[in-house]
């Protein structure tokens, strides 16, 4: 049993090194996603948006929700590899922050839409 473990240890070590390289590359991808997320999504409202702009904001939120789900799926796959090769688990705080921001954006744009639709009805 110990002989087999000793025989595969160099292969396991090499594969762990390859996974670490892939993790570094994925970490950069996560940081770039967060940067683009912050630059692209509608975090402000100036009071002059049309209903088309409100719908565009919802579409962006939906688009980034899908992108976030995909990148979180990749993160879960990497976490499984980290467990398998007994590596330190990556947390990806940026992804948690994106999820929180998406929830807050959805709430904000729901309130903006409700106020705008209510105001239109009062006119």
Secondary structure by P-SEA (a helix, b strand, c coil): caaaaaaaaaaaaaaaaaaaaaaaaaaaaaaaaaaaaaacccccccccccaaaaaaaaaaaaaaaaaaaaaaaaaaaaaaaaaaaccccccaaaaaaaaaaaaaaaaaaaaaaaaaaaaaaac
